[in-house]
Amino acid sequence: MCFAIPGKIIEVDENKFVVDYGSEKRIVNMSLVDVDVGDYVVVSNKIIITKVSKEEAIKFLDIIKNKA
Amino acid sequence: MKLENKMNETPEKVFFKYAYPCGSDLLQLGLIDQTDFSKLEQYKKSGEIPERDILEKLYVNAFKRIDAVASSIGKSRWDVDSIRRYFLVEHNNIIDREEGLYKDAHHTIKDLCKVRIGIVKKKESRNGTLVYSIDYGEHVEVAVGNDLPNVEIGERISTHWGFVVEKISDEVYEKYGA
């Protein structure tokens, strides 16, 4: 079963995006959608696949955190 | 499906092309470690297919589900029919039933998790990566991947996690996707 944890974009530099997952930060080199700093995104295999609303991302992150 | 394609098709190959996009999710969830994930990436890069024992070790939960599907149709977990039926049918049913964390997941995440079938509307190269616009009926979304270089506009393909997976023949579509 697959799942993805949303991360928050904290830096955008041309085609380089830094995504913050709390415990770690990852560098992503491609996005399929228009994104900006502060957006919550889902990343798969180093590509930003989609955006998730801040409200939904925070809600889901809280659920995961509480179940961990 | 063309005979030539069928002959090249192994259960390991079918499993890996559907399961690979989930690799980074398993890493994020702590179900596999960085070493295992790097192995998967290396296999993908080289075009080699992992051995059965490696796939079974890394995708434990998927195989539990495949076993249930296989049992229901009287086949083994390493039968192409069991694997394709899992990814194209049961995998999506699990999400629709909102099992486990899917209960609380946003619809965007649930849609991405599903294996979906759509029609290629547009194809372009961006920084060496093929990007496709896929018409899923209700809406058009983009998907990426260099695994299907010969797919043409108007053809039917499957996607998983925003990645193109395989061309879907009429035979496969009628069996699992219609």
gemmi code that builds the backbone of each chain (N, CA, C; Angstrom):
import gemmi

chains = {
    "A": [
        ("MET", (0.843, -1.184, 0.000), (0.000, 0.000, 0.000), (0.882, 1.240, 0.000)),
        ("CYS", (0.511, 2.183, -0.790), (1.381, 3.351, -0.897), (0.783, 4.571, -0.211)),
        ("PHE", (1.654, 5.371, 0.257), (1.247, 6.603, 0.902), (2.339, 7.629, 0.752)),
        ("ALA", (1.999, 8.867, 0.818), (3.054, 9.876, 0.792), (2.785, 10.913, 1.854)),
        ("ILE", (3.850, 11.350, 2.446), (3.739, 12.363, 3.487), (4.004, 13.720, 2.836)),
        ("PRO", (3.075, 14.654, 2.965), (3.316, 15.962, 2.360), (4.485, 16.683, 3.020)),
        ("GLY", (5.219, 17.448, 2.243), (6.307, 18.275, 2.764), (6.052, 19.722, 2.371)),
        ("LYS", (6.787, 20.616, 3.047), (6.583, 22.040, 2.791), (7.787, 22.610, 2.032)),
        ("ILE", (7.500, 23.336, 0.964), (8.590, 23.940, 0.188), (9.141, 25.138, 0.958)),
        ("ILE", (10.456, 25.098, 1.205), (11.049, 26.224, 1.948), (12.023, 27.016, 1.081)),
        ("GLU", (12.296, 26.510, -0.108), (13.209, 27.244, -0.989), (12.942, 26.858, -2.437)),
        ("VAL", (12.918, 27.855, -3.309), (12.773, 27.597, -4.745), (13.864, 28.370, -5.465)),
        ("ASP", (14.637, 27.661, -6.265), (15.699, 28.321, -7.017), (15.712, 27.716, -8.420)),
        ("GLU", (15.102, 28.406, -9.358), (14.911, 27.895, -10.721), (14.311, 26.493, -10.671)),
        ("ASN", (15.069, 25.469, -11.052), (14.507, 24.120, -11.042), (14.916, 23.317, -9.814)),
        ("LYS", (15.301, 23.996, -8.757), (15.661, 23.294, -7.522), (14.680, 23.703, -6.423)),
        ("PHE", (14.124, 22.705, -5.772), (13.147, 22.955, -4.717), (13.632, 22.247, -3.454)),
        ("VAL", (13.605, 22.944, -2.325), (13.952, 22.299, -1.058), (12.648, 22.048, -0.306)),
        ("VAL", (12.422, 20.774, 0.026), (11.174, 20.380, 0.688), (11.485, 19.932, 2.111)),
        ("ASP", (10.781, 20.529, 3.064), (11.009, 20.265, 4.484), (9.998, 19.243, 5.001)),
        ("TYR", (10.535, 18.151, 5.573), (9.667, 17.114, 6.148), (9.723, 17.114, 7.676)),
        ("GLY", (10.260, 18.185, 8.229), (10.372, 18.254, 9.685), (11.657, 17.623, 10.152)),
        ("SER", (11.752, 16.312, 10.006), (12.955, 15.616, 10.462), (14.092, 15.712, 9.440)),
        ("GLU", (13.756, 16.037, 8.220), (14.788, 16.155, 7.184), (14.320, 17.053, 6.048)),
        ("LYS", (15.300, 17.487, 5.270), (14.992, 18.318, 4.104), (15.491, 17.596, 2.862)),
        ("ARG", (14.717, 17.677, 1.810), (15.126, 17.001, 0.570), (15.144, 17.983, -0.595)),
        ("ILE", (16.083, 17.760, -1.487), (16.175, 18.607, -2.680), (15.504, 17.883, -3.842)),
        ("VAL", (14.626, 18.608, -4.530), (13.870, 18.052, -5.648), (14.190, 18.877, -6.887)),
        ("ASN", (14.312, 18.212, -8.005), (14.751, 18.927, -9.207), (13.680, 19.162, -10.259)),
        ("MET", (12.469, 18.681, -10.004), (11.446, 18.843, -11.028), (10.070, 18.933, -10.369)),
        ("SER", (9.194, 19.722, -10.956), (7.821, 19.798, -10.461), (6.852, 19.705, -11.633)),
        ("LEU", (5.800, 18.942, -11.441), (4.774, 18.820, -12.482), (3.745, 19.932, -12.379)),
        ("VAL", (3.805, 20.677, -11.278), (2.818, 21.751, -11.071), (3.533, 23.028, -10.647)),
        ("ASP", (2.859, 24.164, -10.802), (3.429, 25.436, -10.355), (3.413, 25.481, -8.830)),
        ("VAL", (4.564, 25.736, -8.252), (4.646, 25.766, -6.783), (5.463, 26.964, -6.331)),
        ("ASP", (5.315, 27.284, -5.063), (6.054, 28.397, -4.490), (6.416, 28.070, -3.036)),
        ("VAL", (7.268, 28.896, -2.469), (7.643, 28.705, -1.071), (6.385, 28.749, -0.203)),
        ("GLY", (6.302, 27.805, 0.727), (5.146, 27.745, 1.623), (4.103, 26.735, 1.193)),
        ("ASP", (4.176, 26.298, -0.056), (3.216, 25.291, -0.533), (3.533, 23.923, 0.075)),
        ("TYR", (2.498, 23.141, 0.324), (2.678, 21.749, 0.743), (2.538, 20.871, -0.499)),
        ("VAL", (3.482, 19.964, -0.650), (3.513, 19.166, -1.879), (3.725, 17.686, -1.568)),
        ("VAL", (3.388, 16.882, -2.540), (3.680, 15.457, -2.473), (4.787, 15.182, -3.482)),
        ("VAL", (5.847, 14.537, -2.990), (7.007, 14.248, -3.831), (7.130, 12.747, -4.022)),
        ("SER", (7.375, 12.346, -5.227), (7.643, 10.937, -5.472), (8.839, 10.822, -6.392)),
        ("ASN", (9.801, 10.032, -5.954), (10.999, 9.800, -6.766), (11.604, 11.114, -7.276)),
        ("LYS", (11.745, 12.030, -6.346), (12.429, 13.313, -6.598), (11.688, 14.235, -7.561)),
        ("ILE", (10.402, 14.006, -7.728), (9.600, 14.889, -8.572), (8.371, 15.340, -7.764)),
        ("ILE", (8.109, 16.651, -7.779), (6.899, 17.144, -7.118), (5.712, 16.748, -7.996)),
        ("ILE", (4.849, 15.913, -7.425), (3.739, 15.369, -8.201), (2.520, 16.286, -8.130)),
        ("THR", (2.246, 16.793, -6.932), (1.064, 17.640, -6.798), (1.135, 18.486, -5.534)),
        ("LYS", (0.244, 19.473, -5.473), (0.134, 20.289, -4.265), (-1.021, 19.767, -3.413)),
        ("VAL", (-0.906, 19.961, -2.109), (-1.990, 19.632, -1.194), (-2.263, 20.906, -0.401)),
        ("SER", (-3.520, 21.187, -0.116), (-3.819, 22.425, 0.614), (-3.158, 22.368, 1.991)),
        ("LYS", (-2.792, 23.541, 2.491), (-2.117, 23.626, 3.790), (-2.955, 22.969, 4.883)),
        ("GLU", (-4.239, 23.257, 4.847), (-5.150, 22.717, 5.857), (-5.148, 21.183, 5.856)),
        ("GLU", (-5.280, 20.616, 4.671), (-5.315, 19.154, 4.558), (-3.970, 18.538, 4.913)),
        ("ALA", (-2.884, 19.193, 4.493), (-1.549, 18.663, 4.770), (-1.301, 18.625, 6.270)),
        ("ILE", (-1.604, 19.713, 6.960), (-1.355, 19.779, 8.405), (-2.230, 18.759, 9.144)),
        ("LYS", (-3.470, 18.638, 8.691), (-4.386, 17.674, 9.311), (-3.844, 16.243, 9.169)),
        ("PHE", (-3.396, 15.915, 7.965), (-2.899, 14.565, 7.703), (-1.582, 14.303, 8.452)),
        ("LEU", (-0.708, 15.321, 8.497), (0.563, 15.171, 9.211), (0.309, 14.935, 10.706)),
        ("ASP", (-0.684, 15.606, 11.257), (-1.025, 15.410, 12.669), (-1.505, 13.973, 12.912)),
        ("ILE", (-2.320, 13.483, 11.994), (-2.851, 12.115, 12.128), (-1.711, 11.095, 12.099)),
        ("ILE", (-0.804, 11.279, 11.133), (0.332, 10.356, 11.019), (1.193, 10.402, 12.281)),
        ("LYS", (1.438, 11.629, 12.752), (2.272, 11.829, 13.944), (1.645, 11.124, 15.156)),
        ("ASN", (0.345, 11.254, 15.298), (-0.332, 10.669, 16.446), (-0.412, 9.137, 16.378)),
        ("LYS", (-0.366, 8.613, 15.142), (-0.443, 7.155, 14.987), (0.935, 6.510, 15.043)),
        ("ALA", (1.995, 7.338, 14.924), (3.365, 6.786, 14.891), (3.764, 6.292, 16.268)),
    ],
    "B": [
        ("MET", (-3.249, -8.235, -26.347), (-1.833, -7.928, -26.208), (-1.018, -8.710, -27.227)),
        ("LYS", (-0.029, -8.040, -27.839), (0.760, -8.723, -28.848), (1.553, -9.864, -28.219)),
        ("LEU", (1.739, -10.942, -29.004), (2.460, -12.114, -28.505), (3.872, -11.723, -28.062)),
        ("GLU", (4.497, -10.841, -28.848), (5.867, -10.413, -28.533), (5.932, -9.765, -27.134)),
        ("ASN", (4.922, -8.916, -26.831), (4.884, -8.264, -25.527), (4.656, -9.273, -24.409)),
        ("LYS", (3.774, -10.242, -24.693), (3.474, -11.243, -23.677), (4.716, -12.063, -23.333)),
        ("MET", (5.514, -12.358, -24.382), (6.701, -13.180, -24.161), (7.746, -12.439, -23.327)),
        ("ASN", (7.772, -11.094, -23.461), (8.725, -10.306, -22.691), (8.243, -10.026, -21.277)),
        ("GLU", (7.005, -10.401, -21.030), (6.387, -10.047, -19.764), (6.640, -11.124, -18.718)),
        ("THR", (7.287, -10.721, -17.630), (7.460, -11.653, -16.520), (6.705, -11.078, -15.322)),
        ("PRO", (6.316, -11.924, -14.367), (5.618, -11.399, -13.191), (6.460, -10.377, -12.435)),
        ("GLU", (7.762, -10.630, -12.365), (8.652, -9.695, -11.654), (8.630, -8.319, -12.325)),
        ("LYS", (8.642, -8.354, -13.662), (8.656, -7.107, -14.427), (7.350, -6.332, -14.215)),
        ("VAL", (6.236, -7.045, -14.287), (4.934, -6.395, -14.110), (4.829, -5.832, -12.693)),
        ("PHE", (5.251, -6.639, -11.716), (5.176, -6.158, -10.333), (6.025, -4.905, -10.153)),
        ("PHE", (7.258, -4.948, -10.620), (8.187, -3.846, -10.354), (7.735, -2.553, -11.027)),
        ("LYS", (7.186, -2.653, -12.228), (6.786, -1.399, -12.878), (5.608, -0.734, -12.177)),
        ("TYR", (4.744, -1.537, -11.561), (3.640, -0.929, -10.810), (4.085, -0.502, -9.403)),
        ("ALA", (4.982, -1.265, -8.805), (5.344, -1.002, -7.402), (6.427, 0.064, -7.246)),
        ("TYR", (7.264, 0.220, -8.256), (8.401, 1.127, -8.110), (8.013, 2.543, -7.663)),
        ("PRO", (6.957, 3.159, -8.254), (6.638, 4.525, -7.836), (6.372, 4.659, -6.339)),
        ("CYS", (6.002, 3.568, -5.675), (5.727, 3.615, -4.235), (6.997, 3.561, -3.391)),
        ("GLY", (8.128, 3.295, -4.014), (9.368, 3.120, -3.253), (9.694, 4.291, -2.352)),
        ("SER", (9.561, 5.498, -2.882), (9.916, 6.655, -2.050), (8.907, 6.849, -0.925)),
        ("ASP", (7.670, 6.385, -1.129), (6.674, 6.479, -0.063), (7.026, 5.519, 1.072)),
        ("LEU", (7.458, 4.312, 0.683), (7.839, 3.336, 1.708), (9.004, 3.867, 2.533)),
        ("LEU", (9.904, 4.582, 1.858), (11.038, 5.182, 2.557), (10.549, 6.254, 3.525)),
        ("GLN", (9.659, 7.128, 3.033), (9.145, 8.205, 3.888), (8.407, 7.656, 5.103)),
        ("LEU", (7.745, 6.538, 4.916), (6.975, 5.947, 6.013), (7.829, 5.060, 6.916)),
        ("GLY", (9.106, 4.909, 6.555), (10.010, 4.108, 7.376), (9.836, 2.609, 7.203)),
        ("LEU", (9.167, 2.202, 6.119), (8.948, 0.770, 5.895), (10.138, 0.112, 5.211)),
        ("ILE", (10.951, 0.915, 4.534), (12.240, 0.433, 4.014), (13.274, 1.499, 4.377)),
        ("ASP", (14.560, 1.119, 4.355), (15.579, 2.112, 4.702), (16.225, 2.686, 3.432)),
        ("GLN", (17.114, 3.637, 3.648), (17.731, 4.328, 2.516), (18.523, 3.354, 1.626)),
        ("THR", (19.158, 2.371, 2.253), (19.939, 1.395, 1.481), (19.023, 0.627, 0.525)),
        ("ASP", (17.900, 0.176, 1.055), (16.951, -0.562, 0.213), (16.415, 0.327, -0.910)),
        ("PHE", (16.101, 1.568, -0.557), (15.563, 2.484, -1.567), (16.597, 2.743, -2.663)),
        ("SER", (17.849, 2.900, -2.245), (18.905, 3.128, -3.238), (19.034, 1.938, -4.178)),
        ("LYS", (18.836, 0.736, -3.608), (18.879, -0.476, -4.445), (17.788, -0.417, -5.508)),
        ("LEU", (16.582, -0.043, -5.074), (15.463, 0.050, -6.021), (15.774, 1.052, -7.128)),
        ("GLU", (16.336, 2.194, -6.723), (16.674, 3.225, -7.705), (17.714, 2.699, -8.699)),
        ("GLN", (18.666, 1.953, -8.167), (19.720, 1.410, -9.020), (19.155, 0.416, -10.034)),
        ("TYR", (18.236, -0.424, -9.562), (17.585, -1.369, -10.482), (16.845, -0.617, -11.582)),
        ("LYS", (16.120, 0.405, -11.161), (15.329, 1.174, -12.121), (16.240, 1.814, -13.171)),
        ("LYS", (17.319, 2.387, -12.682), (18.265, 3.087, -13.551), (18.893, 2.122, -14.563)),
        ("SER", (19.230, 0.939, -14.088), (19.927, -0.025, -14.951), (18.978, -0.778, -15.878)),
        ("GLY", (17.689, -0.739, -15.548), (16.722, -1.488, -16.361), (16.628, -2.940, -15.958)),
        ("GLU", (17.384, -3.314, -14.918), (17.299, -4.697, -14.425), (16.077, -4.837, -13.516)),
        ("ILE", (15.605, -6.052, -13.404), (14.453, -6.311, -12.540), (14.935, -7.073, -11.304)),
        ("PRO", (14.578, -6.619, -10.105), (15.009, -7.331, -8.891), (14.490, -8.772, -8.858)),
        ("GLU", (15.245, -9.619, -8.154), (14.812, -11.005, -7.977), (13.567, -11.042, -7.080)),
        ("ARG", (12.870, -12.157, -7.153), (11.626, -12.283, -6.377), (11.842, -12.067, -4.877)),
        ("ASP", (12.923, -12.641, -4.328), (13.107, -12.526, -2.874), (13.336, -11.072, -2.450)),
        ("ILE", (13.968, -10.294, -3.305), (14.185, -8.874, -2.978), (12.855, -8.140, -2.991)),
        ("LEU", (12.053, -8.377, -4.025), (10.746, -7.704, -4.116), (9.847, -8.105, -2.942)),
        ("GLU", (9.870, -9.368, -2.585), (9.027, -9.845, -1.488), (9.451, -9.224, -0.157)),
        ("LYS", (10.757, -8.996, -0.014), (11.275, -8.407, 1.234), (10.901, -6.917, 1.337)),
        ("LEU", (10.969, -6.215, 0.213), (10.744, -4.765, 0.242), (9.260, -4.388, 0.177)),
        ("TYR", (8.458, -5.232, -0.444), (7.035, -4.901, -0.589), (6.167, -5.925, 0.150)),
        ("VAL", (6.465, -6.080, 1.416), (5.794, -7.103, 2.235), (4.268, -6.952, 2.202)),
        ("ASN", (3.796, -5.736, 2.429), (2.337, -5.531, 2.506), (1.642, -5.797, 1.176)),
        ("ALA", (2.281, -5.397, 0.097), (1.684, -5.640, -1.218), (1.520, -7.138, -1.455)),
        ("PHE", (2.518, -7.902, -1.061), (2.418, -9.346, -1.303), (1.374, -10.030, -0.418)),
        ("LYS", (1.143, -9.463, 0.763), (0.050, -10.022, 1.587), (-1.266, -9.862, 0.831)),
        ("ARG", (-1.434, -8.701, 0.231), (-2.664, -8.434, -0.531), (-2.714, -9.278, -1.802)),
        ("ILE", (-1.577, -9.392, -2.458), (-1.550, -10.190, -3.696), (-1.881, -11.653, -3.379)),
        ("ASP", (-1.407, -12.133, -2.240), (-1.711, -13.515, -1.853), (-3.222, -13.723, -1.755)),
        ("ALA", (-3.908, -12.723, -1.201), (-5.365, -12.841, -1.066), (-6.031, -12.863, -2.445)),
        ("VAL", (-5.551, -12.004, -3.330), (-6.094, -11.968, -4.697), (-5.806, -13.294, -5.396)),
        ("ALA", (-4.561, -13.754, -5.272), (-4.145, -15.000, -5.939), (-4.991, -16.178, -5.457)),
        ("SER", (-5.206, -16.206, -4.157), (-5.989, -17.297, -3.577), (-7.424, -17.286, -4.121)),
        ("SER", (-7.966, -16.074, -4.287), (-9.359, -15.966, -4.752), (-9.542, -16.413, -6.199)),
        ("ILE", (-8.446, -16.404, -6.963), (-8.561, -16.831, -8.367), (-7.802, -18.136, -8.631)),
        ("GLY", (-7.326, -18.745, -7.545), (-6.670, -20.047, -7.663), (-5.334, -20.000, -8.377)),
        ("LYS", (-4.623, -18.892, -8.182), (-3.306, -18.777, -8.817), (-2.255, -18.437, -7.774)),
        ("SER", (-0.997, -18.396, -8.190), (0.067, -18.093, -7.247), (0.313, -16.584, -7.196)),
        ("ARG", (1.052, -16.147, -6.174), (1.383, -14.714, -6.062), (2.265, -14.259, -7.219)),
        ("TRP", (2.978, -15.195, -7.821), (3.868, -14.837, -8.928), (3.252, -15.151, -10.281)),
        ("ASP", (1.956, -15.036, -10.354), (1.260, -15.153, -11.635), (0.931, -13.725, -12.102)),
        ("VAL", (1.162, -13.449, -13.371), (0.921, -12.099, -13.899), (-0.522, -11.666, -13.657)),
        ("ASP", (-1.444, -12.600, -13.766), (-2.856, -12.272, -13.555), (-3.095, -11.809, -12.119)),
        ("SER", (-2.492, -12.503, -11.149), (-2.650, -12.109, -9.739), (-2.097, -10.707, -9.521)),
        ("ILE", (-0.950, -10.449, -10.088), (-0.280, -9.157, -9.863), (-1.047, -8.014, -10.521)),
        ("ARG", (-1.440, -8.226, -11.777), (-2.166, -7.159, -12.475), (-3.555, -6.939, -11.846)),
        ("ARG", (-4.183, -8.021, -11.441), (-5.505, -7.886, -10.808), (-5.381, -7.116, -9.498)),
        ("TYR", (-4.287, -7.344, -8.781), (-4.073, -6.593, -7.545), (-3.925, -5.102, -7.848)),
        ("PHE", (-3.002, -4.764, -8.734), (-2.729, -3.347, -8.953), (-3.877, -2.619, -9.664)),
        ("LEU", (-4.504, -3.261, -10.607), (-5.538, -2.571, -11.389), (-6.924, -2.622, -10.750)),
        ("VAL", (-7.131, -3.554, -9.833), (-8.472, -3.685, -9.240), (-8.431, -3.548, -7.706)),
        ("GLU", (-7.816, -4.523, -7.044), (-7.905, -4.569, -5.585), (-7.216, -3.386, -4.903)),
        ("HIS", (-6.091, -2.984, -5.422), (-5.350, -1.843, -4.875), (-6.265, -0.612, -4.783)),
        ("ASN", (-7.038, -0.374, -5.830), (-7.950, 0.775, -5.832), (-9.151, 0.544, -4.908)),
        ("ASN", (-9.594, -0.702, -4.830), (-10.721, -1.003, -3.939), (-10.357, -0.719, -2.479)),
        ("ILE", (-9.110, -1.037, -2.121), (-8.648, -0.792, -0.741), (-8.743, 0.701, -0.422)),
        ("ILE", (-8.362, 1.505, -1.392), (-8.405, 2.962, -1.199), (-9.856, 3.439, -1.126)),
        ("ASP", (-10.695, 2.909, -2.005), (-12.114, 3.306, -1.993), (-12.806, 2.880, -0.688)),
        ("ARG", (-12.341, 1.770, -0.126), (-12.924, 1.317, 1.164), (-12.366, 2.125, 2.339)),
        ("GLU", (-11.386, 2.978, 2.031), (-10.750, 3.858, 3.030), (-10.174, 3.060, 4.184)),
        ("GLU", (-9.444, 2.005, 3.849), (-8.814, 1.195, 4.888), (-7.631, 1.938, 5.489)),
        ("GLY", (-7.386, 1.714, 6.768), (-6.210, 2.278, 7.452), (-6.127, 3.789, 7.326)),
        ("LEU", (-4.925, 4.259, 6.987), (-4.700, 5.707, 6.909), (-5.467, 6.371, 5.764)),
        ("TYR", (-5.948, 5.567, 4.820), (-6.712, 6.160, 3.706), (-7.973, 6.848, 4.216)),
        ("LYS", (-8.440, 6.406, 5.384), (-9.647, 6.991, 5.974), (-9.461, 8.499, 6.187)),
        ("ASP", (-8.247, 8.867, 6.570), (-7.980, 10.268, 6.893), (-7.240, 11.016, 5.793)),
        ("ALA", (-6.994, 10.347, 4.681), (-6.179, 10.977, 3.631), (-7.009, 11.898, 2.743)),
        ("HIS", (-6.368, 12.948, 2.311), (-6.986, 13.894, 1.394), (-7.240, 13.202, 0.048)),
        ("HIS", (-8.286, 13.641, -0.648), (-8.619, 12.956, -1.905), (-7.485, 13.060, -2.936)),
        ("THR", (-6.677, 14.124, -2.850), (-5.550, 14.260, -3.777), (-4.581, 13.094, -3.606)),
        ("ILE", (-4.307, 12.778, -2.349), (-3.379, 11.677, -2.053), (-4.006, 10.348, -2.466)),
        ("LYS", (-5.288, 10.187, -2.169), (-5.942, 8.918, -2.530), (-5.958, 8.717, -4.045)),
        ("ASP", (-6.228, 9.784, -4.781), (-6.245, 9.666, -6.250), (-4.875, 9.276, -6.786)),
        ("LEU", (-3.837, 9.879, -6.202), (-2.483, 9.565, -6.671), (-2.112, 8.115, -6.379)),
        ("CYS", (-2.574, 7.631, -5.224), (-2.255, 6.250, -4.834), (-2.884, 5.237, -5.775)),
        ("LYS", (-3.985, 5.621, -6.373), (-4.675, 4.666, -7.237), (-3.892, 4.421, -8.532)),
        ("VAL", (-4.027, 3.213, -9.034), (-3.534, 2.935, -10.379), (-4.661, 3.336, -11.317)),
        ("ARG", (-4.391, 4.295, -12.183), (-5.463, 4.807, -13.044), (-5.149, 4.558, -14.517)),
        ("ILE", (-6.198, 4.453, -15.275), (-6.050, 4.233, -16.712), (-6.595, 5.451, -17.440)),
        ("GLY", (-5.815, 5.961, -18.369), (-6.260, 7.130, -19.125), (-5.710, 7.123, -20.528)),
        ("ILE", (-6.103, 8.141, -21.267), (-5.686, 8.264, -22.665), (-4.664, 9.399, -22.793)),
        ("VAL", (-3.578, 9.119, -23.504), (-2.538, 10.137, -23.697), (-3.058, 11.220, -24.633)),
        ("LYS", (-3.046, 12.465, -24.138), (-3.515, 13.601, -24.941), (-2.358, 14.434, -25.466)),
        ("LYS", (-1.250, 14.417, -24.760), (-0.108, 15.246, -25.139), (1.152, 14.608, -24.572)),
        ("LYS", (2.247, 14.809, -25.283), (3.513, 14.218, -24.835), (4.627, 15.198, -25.167)),
        ("GLU", (5.469, 15.514, -24.198), (6.572, 16.444, -24.456), (7.755, 16.082, -23.571)),
        ("SER", (8.924, 16.589, -23.931), (10.112, 16.333, -23.129), (10.478, 17.585, -22.346)),
        ("ARG", (10.687, 17.402, -21.023), (11.122, 18.528, -20.191), (12.396, 18.105, -19.480)),
        ("ASN", (13.475, 18.778, -19.789), (14.780, 18.451, -19.185), (15.097, 16.957, -19.262)),
        ("GLY", (14.770, 16.355, -20.385), (15.106, 14.942, -20.574), (14.088, 13.975, -20.011)),
        ("THR", (13.034, 14.480, -19.403), (11.988, 13.607, -18.862), (10.724, 13.754, -19.697)),
        ("LEU", (10.140, 12.641, -20.080), (8.892, 12.706, -20.849), (7.728, 13.034, -19.918)),
        ("VAL", (6.965, 14.046, -20.311), (5.811, 14.482, -19.521), (4.559, 14.312, -20.384)),
        ("TYR", (3.567, 13.645, -19.824), (2.349, 13.332, -20.566), (1.145, 14.035, -19.941)),
        ("SER", (0.219, 14.471, -20.779), (-1.096, 14.882, -20.284), (-2.010, 13.685, -20.487)),
        ("ILE", (-2.625, 13.263, -19.390), (-3.454, 12.052, -19.445), (-4.917, 12.409, -19.149)),
        ("ASP", (-5.772, 11.980, -20.029), (-7.204, 12.207, -19.855), (-7.806, 11.002, -19.118)),
        ("TYR", (-8.250, 11.253, -17.884), (-8.834, 10.173, -17.083), (-10.360, 10.134, -17.187)),
        ("GLY", (-10.882, 10.891, -18.123), (-12.343, 10.904, -18.283), (-12.944, 12.141, -17.675)),
        ("GLU", (-12.784, 12.267, -16.345), (-13.360, 13.437, -15.668), (-12.420, 14.635, -15.699)),
        ("HIS", (-11.138, 14.374, -15.804), (-10.180, 15.467, -15.833), (-8.865, 15.006, -16.464)),
        ("VAL", (-8.034, 16.002, -16.793), (-6.727, 15.718, -17.400), (-5.640, 16.064, -16.385)),
        ("GLU", (-4.683, 15.156, -16.213), (-3.563, 15.406, -15.292), (-2.261, 15.058, -15.987)),
        ("VAL", (-1.163, 15.560, -15.432), (0.128, 15.216, -16.022), (0.736, 14.017, -15.308)),
        ("ALA", (1.537, 13.279, -16.054), (2.278, 12.147, -15.505), (3.634, 12.122, -16.205)),
        ("VAL", (4.612, 11.510, -15.571), (5.965, 11.509, -16.138), (6.507, 10.090, -16.266)),
        ("GLY", (7.647, 9.999, -16.925), (8.341, 8.715, -16.997), (8.894, 8.444, -18.370)),
        ("ASN", (10.063, 7.850, -18.385), (10.706, 7.556, -19.668), (10.574, 6.094, -20.066)),
        ("ASP", (9.685, 5.373, -19.372), (9.573, 3.936, -19.632), (8.751, 3.589, -20.870)),
        ("LEU", (7.981, 4.544, -21.365), (7.121, 4.252, -22.518), (7.419, 5.222, -23.660)),
        ("PRO", (8.648, 5.204, -24.170), (9.020, 6.191, -25.191), (8.199, 6.086, -26.474)),
        ("ASN", (7.660, 4.905, -26.731), (6.943, 4.720, -27.994), (5.431, 4.917, -27.886)),
        ("VAL", (4.968, 5.280, -26.705), (3.526, 5.474, -26.577), (3.128, 6.729, -27.356)),
        ("GLU", (1.991, 6.630, -28.023), (1.567, 7.739, -28.888), (0.300, 8.387, -28.337)),
        ("ILE", (0.051, 9.598, -28.823), (-1.168, 10.304, -28.441), (-2.374, 9.471, -28.873)),
        ("GLY", (-3.332, 9.353, -27.965), (-4.527, 8.555, -28.255), (-4.465, 7.149, -27.686)),
        ("GLU", (-3.255, 6.746, -27.230), (-3.142, 5.389, -26.681), (-3.550, 5.371, -25.209)),
        ("ARG", (-3.941, 4.176, -24.764), (-4.396, 3.999, -23.386), (-3.237, 3.483, -22.538)),
        ("ILE", (-3.000, 4.155, -21.407), (-1.918, 3.709, -20.531), (-2.382, 3.713, -19.073)),
        ("SER", (-1.602, 3.063, -18.217), (-1.877, 3.124, -16.781), (-0.835, 4.009, -16.118)),
        ("THR", (-1.234, 4.623, -15.012), (-0.317, 5.465, -14.246), (-0.446, 5.121, -12.766)),
        ("HIS", (0.625, 5.387, -12.043), (0.623, 5.182, -10.597), (1.523, 6.240, -9.996)),
        ("TRP", (0.999, 6.983, -9.072), (1.763, 8.030, -8.404), (2.343, 9.047, -9.375)),
        ("GLY", (1.585, 9.375, -10.422), (2.049, 10.371, -11.373), (3.082, 9.851, -12.346)),
        ("PHE", (3.313, 8.540, -12.322), (4.269, 7.944, -13.256), (3.545, 7.046, -14.253)),
        ("VAL", (3.974, 7.103, -15.497), (3.388, 6.203, -16.482), (3.915, 4.793, -16.224)),
        ("VAL", (3.038, 3.812, -16.351), (3.440, 2.439, -16.011), (3.521, 1.544, -17.242)),
        ("GLU", (2.385, 1.394, -17.953), (2.413, 0.517, -19.125), (1.270, 0.860, -20.068)),
        ("LYS", (1.438, 0.445, -21.321), (0.343, 0.566, -22.281), (-0.701, -0.462, -21.889)),
        ("ILE", (-1.952, -0.086, -22.007), (-3.035, -1.011, -21.664), (-3.719, -1.450, -22.958)),
        ("SER", (-3.550, -2.729, -23.239), (-4.170, -3.277, -24.450), (-5.681, -3.398, -24.247)),
        ("ASP", (-6.398, -3.580, -25.339), (-7.847, -3.792, -25.231), (-8.144, -5.007, -24.352)),
        ("GLU", (-7.325, -6.039, -24.526), (-7.527, -7.277, -23.759), (-7.400, -7.029, -22.255)),
        ("VAL", (-6.346, -6.310, -21.868), (-6.131, -6.009, -20.440), (-7.218, -5.070, -19.929)),
        ("TYR", (-7.584, -4.101, -20.760), (-8.609, -3.132, -20.338), (-9.947, -3.829, -20.092)),
        ("GLU", (-10.295, -4.724, -20.986), (-11.563, -5.435, -20.821), (-11.543, -6.336, -19.594)),
        ("LYS", (-10.372, -6.894, -19.310), (-10.254, -7.822, -18.196), (-10.252, -7.109, -16.831)),
        ("TYR", (-9.533, -5.992, -16.749), (-9.364, -5.352, -15.430), (-9.865, -3.908, -15.341)),
        ("GLY", (-9.915, -3.223, -16.461), (-10.106, -1.781, -16.343), (-11.462, -1.263, -16.765)),
        ("ALA", (-12.248, -2.088, -17.425), (-13.504, -1.565, -17.977), (-14.557, -1.399, -16.898)),
    ],
}
model = gemmi.Model(1)
for chain_id, residues in chains.items():
    chain = gemmi.Chain(chain_id)
    for i, (resn, *xyz) in enumerate(residues, 1):
        res = gemmi.Residue()
        res.name, res.seqid = resn, gemmi.SeqId(i, " ")
        for name, pos in zip(("N", "CA", "C"), xyz):
            atom = gemmi.Atom()
            atom.name, atom.element = name, gemmi.Element(name[0])
            atom.pos, atom.b_iso = gemmi.Position(*pos), 0.0
            res.add_atom(atom)
        chain.add_residue(res)
    model.add_chain(chain)
structure = gemmi.Structure()
structure.add_model(model)
structure.setup_entities()
